[in-house]
Amino acid sequence: MTTRSVGPKGQVVIPKHMREALALKAGVEVIFELREKEIIIKKPKINDNYAEYFITTASAKLKKPVNIKELLEDEVNERAGLC
């Protein structure tokens, strides 16, 4: 069991070994759940569309939307010598 102190702004640092185990990096969102007298912190489950999840997270993003399908089609055409 690892203990941490709550800072003046209510912040707690998640221990490094736990962040690494869950691949928690800066900007990754987590879910807080209150269960009686416990706080549960977990990563959200990505049920459907990972791209949609990525767009809605708080980490730095591209400044304009990218059409992945069009990007892949362009890449395929370029590799096939069709451009």
DSSP file (Angstrom, degrees, kcal/mol; ACC not computed):
  #  RESIDUE AA STRUCTURE BP1 BP2  ACC     N-H-->O    O-->H-N    N-H-->O    O-->H-N    TCO  KAPPA ALPHA  PHI   PSI    X-CA   Y-CA   Z-CA
    1    1 A M              0   0    0      0, 0.0     2,-0.4     0, 0.0     0, 0.0   0.000 360.0 360.0 360.0 135.9    0.0    0.0    0.0
    2    2 A T        -     0   0    0     13,-0.0     2,-0.3     2,-0.0     0, 0.0  -0.913 360.0-156.8-112.6 138.2    1.3    3.4   -0.9
    3    3 A T        -     0   0    0     -2,-0.4     2,-0.3     2,-0.0     0, 0.0  -0.877  10.6-179.6-115.2 150.4    0.3    6.6    0.9
    4    4 A R        -     0   0    0     -2,-0.3     2,-0.3    11,-0.0    10,-0.0  -0.959  25.9-117.5-139.9 155.7    0.4   10.2   -0.4
    5    5 A S        -     0   0    0     -2,-0.3     2,-0.5     8,-0.0     8,-0.4  -0.735  26.7-119.4 -94.8 145.8   -0.6   13.6    1.2
    6    6 A V        -     0   0    0     -2,-0.3     6,-0.2     6,-0.1     5,-0.0  -0.728  32.6-134.9 -82.9 128.9   -3.3   15.8   -0.2
    7    7 A G    >   -     0   0    0      4,-2.9     3,-2.1    -2,-0.5    -1,-0.1  -0.162  30.5 -90.5 -77.8 175.8   -1.9   19.1   -1.3
    8    8 A P  T 3  S+     0   0    0      0, 0.0    -1,-0.1     0, 0.0    -2,-0.0   0.726 128.0  49.4 -62.3 -22.3   -3.5   22.5   -0.5
    9    9 A K  T 3  S-     0   0    0      2,-0.1    -2,-0.0     0, 0.0    -3,-0.0   0.274 124.1-101.0 -98.1  10.5   -5.5   22.4   -3.8
   10   10 A G  S <  S+     0   0    0     -3,-2.1     2,-0.2     1,-0.3    -4,-0.0   0.617  75.9 145.8  82.4  12.5   -6.8   18.9   -3.1
   11   11 A Q        -     0   0    0     -5,-0.0    -4,-2.9     2,-0.0     2,-0.4  -0.586  29.0-170.6 -89.2 146.7   -4.3   17.3   -5.5
   12   12 A V        -     0   0    0     -2,-0.2     2,-0.5    -6,-0.2    -6,-0.1  -0.999  20.9-130.2-133.3 134.9   -2.7   13.9   -5.0
   13   13 A V        -     0   0    0     -2,-0.4     3,-0.1    -8,-0.4    -8,-0.0  -0.745  20.6-132.9 -86.9 127.1    0.2   12.5   -7.1
   14   14 A I        -     0   0    0     -2,-0.5     5,-0.1     1,-0.1    -1,-0.0  -0.661  36.0-102.6 -76.5 128.7   -0.5    9.0   -8.4
   15   15 A P    >>  -     0   0    0      0, 0.0     4,-2.3     0, 0.0     3,-0.7  -0.176  26.5-119.6 -55.7 144.9    2.7    6.9   -7.6
   16   16 A K  H 3> S+     0   0    0      1,-0.3     4,-2.8     2,-0.2     5,-0.2   0.878 111.0  54.4 -55.2 -45.4    4.9    6.3  -10.7
   17   17 A H  H 3> S+     0   0    0      1,-0.2     4,-1.6     2,-0.2    -1,-0.3   0.835 110.9  47.1 -63.1 -30.4    4.6    2.5  -10.6
   18   18 A M  H <> S+     0   0    0     -3,-0.7     4,-1.5     2,-0.2    -1,-0.2   0.893 111.4  50.0 -75.9 -41.1    0.8    2.8  -10.7
   19   19 A R  H  <>S+     0   0    0     -4,-2.3     5,-2.9     1,-0.2     4,-0.5   0.919 113.0  47.4 -61.2 -42.8    0.8    5.4  -13.5
   20   20 A E  H ><5S+     0   0    0     -4,-2.8     3,-0.8     3,-0.2    -1,-0.2   0.895 107.8  55.3 -66.1 -39.6    3.1    3.1  -15.6
   21   21 A A  H 3<5S+     0   0    0     -4,-1.6    -1,-0.2     1,-0.2    -2,-0.2   0.833 118.4  34.4 -62.5 -32.3    1.0    0.1  -14.9
   22   22 A L  T 3<5S-     0   0    0     -4,-1.5    -1,-0.2    -3,-0.2    -2,-0.2   0.328 109.5-119.6-104.1   6.1   -2.1    1.9  -16.3
   23   23 A A  T < 5 +     0   0    0     -3,-0.8     2,-0.7    -4,-0.5    -3,-0.2   0.904  50.4 169.9  55.0  44.9   -0.2    3.9  -19.0
   24   24 A L      < +     0   0    0     -5,-2.9     2,-0.2    -6,-0.2    -1,-0.2  -0.800   3.1 167.6 -89.6 115.0   -1.4    7.1  -17.4
   25   25 A K    >   -     0   0    0     -2,-0.7     3,-2.2    -3,-0.1    -5,-0.0  -0.740  48.0 -63.4-119.6 170.1    0.5   10.0  -19.0
   26   26 A A  T 3  S+     0   0    0      1,-0.3    -1,-0.1    -2,-0.2     3,-0.1  -0.288 123.9  21.3 -54.5 132.2    0.0   13.8  -18.8
   27   27 A G  T 3  S+     0   0    0      1,-0.3    32,-0.5    32,-0.1    31,-0.5   0.226  87.6 130.1  93.3 -13.6   -3.4   14.7  -20.4
   28   28 A V    <   -     0   0    0     -3,-2.2    -1,-0.3    30,-0.1     2,-0.2  -0.590  55.8-129.9 -75.0 131.3   -5.0   11.2  -20.0
   29   29 A E        -     0   0    0     -2,-0.3     2,-0.3    -3,-0.1    -1,-0.1  -0.527  23.2-167.1 -81.4 148.2   -8.4   11.5  -18.4
   30   30 A V        -     0   0    0     -2,-0.2     2,-0.5    13,-0.2    13,-0.2  -0.903  17.8-124.4-129.1 160.8   -9.4    9.3  -15.4
   31   31 A I  E     -A   42   0A   0     11,-3.7    11,-2.2    -2,-0.3     2,-0.5  -0.900  16.2-152.7-107.1 133.0  -12.7    8.6  -13.8
   32   32 A F  E     -A   41   0A   0     -2,-0.5     2,-0.4     9,-0.2     9,-0.2  -0.910  14.8-175.8-103.7 131.3  -13.3    9.3  -10.0
   33   33 A E  E     -A   40   0A   0      7,-2.6     7,-3.4    -2,-0.5     2,-0.6  -0.995  17.3-144.7-130.0 129.8  -15.9    7.1   -8.3
   34   34 A L  E     -A   39   0A   0     -2,-0.4     2,-0.5     5,-0.2     5,-0.2  -0.841  17.7-179.3 -96.0 120.0  -17.0    7.5   -4.7
   35   35 A R  E >   -A   38   0A   0      3,-2.7     3,-2.0    -2,-0.6     2,-0.6  -0.915  61.4 -67.2-121.8 102.3  -17.8    4.2   -3.1
   36   36 A E  T 3  S-     0   0    0     -2,-0.5    -2,-0.0     1,-0.3     0, 0.0  -0.378 121.5 -11.4  51.9-103.0  -18.9    4.7    0.5
   37   37 A K  T 3  S+     0   0    0     -2,-0.6     2,-0.3    -3,-0.1    -1,-0.3   0.027 122.6  86.1-113.8  27.1  -15.7    6.0    2.1
   38   38 A E  E <   -A   35   0A   0     -3,-2.0    -3,-2.7     2,-0.0     2,-0.5  -0.932  63.3-144.1-125.2 149.7  -13.3    5.2   -0.8
   39   39 A I  E     -A   34   0A   0     -2,-0.3     2,-0.5    -5,-0.2    -5,-0.2  -0.972  16.7-159.3-111.3 123.4  -12.3    7.0   -3.9
   40   40 A I  E     -A   33   0A   0     -7,-3.4    -7,-2.6    -2,-0.5     2,-0.5  -0.884   3.5-165.4-102.8 129.8  -11.7    4.8   -6.9
   41   41 A I  E     +A   32   0A   0     -2,-0.5     2,-0.3    -9,-0.2    -9,-0.2  -0.973  21.6 156.0-115.9 125.8   -9.6    6.2   -9.8
   42   42 A K  E     -A   31   0A   0    -11,-2.2   -11,-3.7    -2,-0.5     3,-0.0  -0.979  43.7-103.1-147.0 159.4   -9.8    4.4  -13.1
   43   43 A K        -     0   0    0     -2,-0.3   -13,-0.2   -13,-0.2     2,-0.1  -0.576  47.0-106.1 -77.5 144.0   -9.2    4.8  -16.8
   44   44 A P        -     0   0    0      0, 0.0     2,-0.4     0, 0.0    -1,-0.1  -0.417  32.2-117.1 -68.8 147.3  -12.4    5.2  -18.9
   45   45 A K        -     0   0    0     -2,-0.1     2,-0.9    -3,-0.0    -3,-0.0  -0.698  17.3-140.3 -83.5 136.4  -13.4    2.2  -21.0
   46   46 A I        +     0   0    0     -2,-0.4     4,-0.1     1,-0.2    -1,-0.0  -0.836  31.0 167.5 -98.9 100.1  -13.4    2.8  -24.7
   47   47 A N        +     0   0    0     -2,-0.9    -1,-0.2     2,-0.1     3,-0.1   0.899  63.9   0.5 -83.4 -43.2  -16.4    0.9  -25.9
   48   48 A D  S    S+     0   0    0      1,-0.2     2,-0.7     2,-0.0    -2,-0.1   0.738 119.4  20.9-113.5 -86.0  -17.0    2.2  -29.4
   49   49 A N     >  -     0   0    0      1,-0.2     4,-2.0     2,-0.0    -1,-0.2  -0.823  45.9-169.9-106.0 108.3  -14.9    4.7  -31.3
   50   50 A Y  H  > S+     0   0    0     -2,-0.7     4,-2.9     1,-0.2     5,-0.2   0.878  90.7  56.8 -62.7 -37.2  -11.4    5.3  -30.2
   51   51 A A  H  > S+     0   0    0      1,-0.2     4,-2.2     2,-0.2    -1,-0.2   0.914 107.2  48.2 -61.3 -42.5  -11.1    8.3  -32.5
   52   52 A E  H  > S+     0   0    0      2,-0.2     4,-1.6     1,-0.2    -1,-0.2   0.910 112.0  49.7 -64.2 -42.3  -14.1    9.9  -30.8
   53   53 A Y  H  X S+     0   0    0     -4,-2.0     4,-0.8     1,-0.2     3,-0.2   0.931 110.3  50.8 -60.5 -45.7  -12.7    9.2  -27.4
   54   54 A F  H >< S+     0   0    0     -4,-2.9     3,-0.9     1,-0.2    -2,-0.2   0.901 108.1  52.4 -59.5 -43.0   -9.4   10.8  -28.4
   55   55 A I  H 3< S+     0   0    0     -4,-2.2    -1,-0.2     1,-0.2    -2,-0.2   0.847 109.9  49.1 -63.3 -34.4  -11.1   13.9  -29.7
   56   56 A T  H 3< S+     0   0    0     -4,-1.6    -1,-0.2    -3,-0.2    -2,-0.2   0.545  90.3  99.0 -87.9  -6.0  -12.9   14.4  -26.5
   57   57 A T  S << S-     0   0    0     -3,-0.9   -29,-0.1    -4,-0.8    -3,-0.0  -0.296  79.4-118.5 -78.3 168.4  -10.0   14.1  -24.1
   58   58 A A  S    S+     0   0    0    -31,-0.5   -30,-0.1     2,-0.0     3,-0.1   0.501  74.8 109.9 -88.7  -4.8   -8.1   17.0  -22.6
   59   59 A S  S    S-     0   0    0    -32,-0.5   -32,-0.1    -5,-0.1   -33,-0.0  -0.238  85.6 -74.7 -70.3 162.9   -4.7   16.4  -24.1
   60   60 A A        -     0   0    0      1,-0.1     2,-0.2     0, 0.0    -1,-0.1  -0.277  60.0-173.7 -59.2 138.9   -3.3   18.7  -26.8
   61   61 A K        -     0   0    0     -3,-0.1     2,-0.1     1,-0.1    -1,-0.1  -0.717  31.3 -76.2-127.5 175.3   -4.9   18.0  -30.2
   62   62 A L        -     0   0    0     -2,-0.2    -1,-0.1     1,-0.1     4,-0.1  -0.389  39.9-125.2 -67.8 153.9   -4.6   19.1  -33.8
   63   63 A K  S    S+     0   0    0      1,-0.1    -1,-0.1    -2,-0.1    -2,-0.0   0.730  91.8  29.3 -77.7 -22.4   -5.9   22.5  -34.6
   64   64 A K  S    S-     0   0    0      0, 0.0    -1,-0.1     0, 0.0    -2,-0.1  -0.969  94.8 -92.4-135.9 154.1   -8.2   21.3  -37.3
   65   65 A P        -     0   0    0      0, 0.0     2,-0.4     0, 0.0    -2,-0.1  -0.272  34.8-146.9 -63.3 148.5  -10.0   18.0  -38.0
   66   66 A V        -     0   0    0     -4,-0.1     2,-1.1     4,-0.0     3,-0.1  -0.973   9.8-136.9-119.5 131.7   -8.3   15.3  -40.1
   67   67 A N     >  -     0   0    0     -2,-0.4     4,-2.4     1,-0.2     5,-0.2  -0.758  20.0-171.3 -87.0  99.7  -10.2   12.9  -42.3
   68   68 A I  H  > S+     0   0    0     -2,-1.1     4,-2.7     1,-0.2     5,-0.2   0.887  82.3  54.0 -61.8 -41.6   -8.4    9.7  -41.5
   69   69 A K  H  > S+     0   0    0      1,-0.2     4,-2.4     2,-0.2    -1,-0.2   0.931 111.6  44.8 -59.9 -46.6  -10.2    7.8  -44.3
   70   70 A E  H  > S+     0   0    0      1,-0.2     4,-2.5     2,-0.2    -1,-0.2   0.892 112.0  53.1 -64.2 -40.1   -9.1   10.3  -46.9
   71   71 A L  H  X S+     0   0    0     -4,-2.4     4,-1.9     2,-0.2    -2,-0.2   0.912 111.2  45.7 -61.4 -43.8   -5.6   10.4  -45.5
   72   72 A L  H  X S+     0   0    0     -4,-2.7     4,-2.6     2,-0.2    -2,-0.2   0.895 111.2  52.2 -67.6 -40.6   -5.3    6.6  -45.8
   73   73 A E  H  X S+     0   0    0     -4,-2.4     4,-2.7    -5,-0.2    -2,-0.2   0.916 109.5  50.0 -61.4 -42.6   -6.7    6.6  -49.3
   74   74 A D  H  X S+     0   0    0     -4,-2.5     4,-2.4     2,-0.2    -1,-0.2   0.898 110.8  49.9 -61.2 -40.8   -4.1    9.2  -50.4
   75   75 A E  H  X S+     0   0    0     -4,-1.9     4,-2.5     2,-0.2    -2,-0.2   0.927 111.2  48.0 -64.7 -45.2   -1.4    7.1  -48.9
   76   76 A V  H  X S+     0   0    0     -4,-2.6     4,-1.9     1,-0.2    -2,-0.2   0.932 113.5  47.8 -60.9 -46.5   -2.5    4.0  -50.7
   77   77 A N  H  <>S+     0   0    0     -4,-2.7     5,-3.0     1,-0.2     6,-0.6   0.893 111.6  50.3 -62.5 -40.0   -2.8    5.9  -54.0
   78   78 A E  H ><5S+     0   0    0     -4,-2.4     3,-0.9     1,-0.2    -1,-0.2   0.918 111.6  47.4 -65.1 -43.0    0.7    7.4  -53.5
   79   79 A R  H 3<5S+     0   0    0     -4,-2.5    -1,-0.2     1,-0.2    -2,-0.2   0.821 111.4  51.7 -68.0 -30.3    2.3    4.1  -52.8
   80   80 A A  T 3<5S-     0   0    0     -4,-1.9    -1,-0.2    -5,-0.2    -2,-0.2   0.518 115.9-116.7 -84.1  -4.2    0.5    2.5  -55.8
   81   81 A G  T < 5S+     0   0    0     -3,-0.9    -3,-0.2    -4,-0.5    -2,-0.1   0.757  77.4 128.2  77.5  25.0    1.8    5.4  -58.0
   82   82 A L      <       0   0    0     -5,-3.0    -4,-0.2     1,-0.2    -5,-0.1   0.491 360.0 360.0 -91.2  -4.0   -1.6    6.7  -58.8
   83   83 A C              0   0    0     -6,-0.6    -1,-0.2    -5,-0.2    -5,-0.1   0.424 360.0 360.0-102.7 360.0   -0.8   10.3  -57.8
